[in-house]
Amino acid sequence: MNNNLPLISVVIIGLNISEKVVNCIKSVKESKYPNLEIIYVDGGSSDGSVEKVKKLGYVKVIESNHENQTGGRQRNIGWRSSKSDLIQFLDGDVLMDPNWINHAFKKINDRFIAVCGYRKERYPNKNWYNLINDIDWEKNIGETHHFGAEVLIKKSVLDDVGGYDDELISGQNGDISFRIKEKGYHILRIDKIMSYHNIKKNNFRKYFWRNFRHGYGHIQVAIRHYKKNGRRLLNNYIKIVIKGILNPVLILLFIFFKNFYFLIFIFLINLNTMATFFLSKRKGFNNKQSLIYVAHQLFFIYPFTLGIFRFFIGKLFNYPFKNKKLIGRLY
């Protein structure tokens, strides 16, 4: 232990990812920052995750078995049980870069109370699902309005804003980021790798489910923060819903009437989406990779839109959507 450096608590969350979370914890143990407390909050795993982590001998393990298990609830349990004034959050399916905390710790100050970087997929070319995620992890550097699952943050700020929302099944990182910004705090994104991710989203069902959940959770966040930070998001989501409805209608009209004007309309309303090809190219991705990302941008709007519809149906009939406990993935 280095007494010249403050203790930092690393809070890791997971659910049914026993091998991944053990590797994640080992990557934290190999960090070049020497003064760390490691906390693992398990979401009710049935695959032996808790037992395997306990065998490591140097991790504080907390089990959470709530009916509606969420990442926000697990993170809250973790940081509230920590000993440190600085918290590093990690999802259990990543490997933390050994230099990350050293980089981030130096940037925490009176102005920037939270510091994040960016993720990288470990196997971006394994399939198109991995590639899409690798492109999505690319973010703008500098002061930012939100962070994702990995961030180094002051515990006092988490206390001040009341922590994460326990109930949000998706969008909890955006929600707490907005509440932090609304309190007058500042978030910094630096040009450093935080973690290496292996999504293993290798089938369409998982891809569809992920985007459905994002639609459900993110529309809640946009509505909640509409007056301040959520207006731009809500406007974007309205555009997504419009496309999600118009595109299939126009396709059906073209099939029925054989009028090419409908194809022109489809092209025009998706023009900005197709422009992501050139944005991907500017980020260094090749033609094939950029086309795959455009295909994703054209399709993800459908499960995302269904998720939004599910949110409003749940509000109308007082039947909110909840996480199934044994989905076997992180939230």
Secondary structure, DSSP 8 states (H G I E B T S, - for coil): --TTS--EEEEEEESS-HHHHHHHHHHHHT-S---EEEEEEE---SSSHHHHHHHHSS-EEEE---SS--HHHHHHHHHHT-S-SEEEEEETTEEE-TTHHHHHHTT-SSSEEEEEEEEEESSTTS-HHHHHHHHHT----EEES---S-EEEEHHHHHHHTSS-SS-SS-HHHHHHHHHHHTT-EEEEEEEEEEEE-----SHHHHHHHHHHHHHHHHHHHHHTIIIIIHHHHHHHHHHHHHHHHHHHHHHHHHHH--THHHHHHHHHTHHHHTHHHHHHHTT--HHHHHHHHHHHHHTHHHHHHHHHHHHHHHHTT------TT--S--
